[in-house]
Amino acid sequence: MMITKAQAQKINTLMTALPEDEREIYREIAEYAVQLGYTPSQVKNTQGSTDALAFTKKKVNRRLCKISAPSANCSKGKPLYEAHKTILALSFYATTDYSAFFRDAIEQELATVAVKRRGCANCKQCSGGYAYASDDGHAVGCCQWKMIELAPIDAQHIDEIKTMMQAQDDFWMEGAA
């Protein structure tokens, strides 16, 4: 799918809010989301800042990812190292073949939620979620309705992130057919 002028403008606006050394990495992810058919839309935080883009596909009524500039993270009470880094939040529960990078992100998410649970919380809103077997053999996971914030990424993570994005999109599109 071609990127429209309006979509390119939204992506370019976000890129100017990112640290220069992170722009190409996040631009590639943003453009890939658009190629998959997701539309970027600005996300306002509680202070009215729009230094974040969410990528949603109307056909499946789902949000694949969100890219938040450091300025958007400063108001969210993030730890200092996160407040000054770009954050990618991603839906990727369609696959259970996670690298340590993705498993660590799920573990971090579980550590930050008020009610910690291993596996599905039985909310009856979905049919599963993020899951994998930990090194000690226990089932680990959390609800699929949550996008998982990934640790600051670099070029080595791009291919795996794209693979996860494609798998998630395929999963949702199969359900929409």
Secondary structure as UniProt FT lines:
FT   HELIX           5..17
FT   HELIX           20..22
FT   HELIX           23..35
FT   TURN            36..37
FT   STRAND          39..42
FT   TURN            46..47
FT   STRAND          52..57
FT   TURN            58..61
FT   STRAND          62..68
FT   HELIX           70..74
FT   TURN            75..77
FT   HELIX           80..83
FT   STRAND          87..90
FT   TURN            93..94
FT   HELIX           100..112
FT   STRAND          129..133
FT   TURN            135..136
FT   STRAND          139..143
FT   TURN            144..145
FT   STRAND          148..149
FT   HELIX           155..157
FT   HELIX           158..176
//
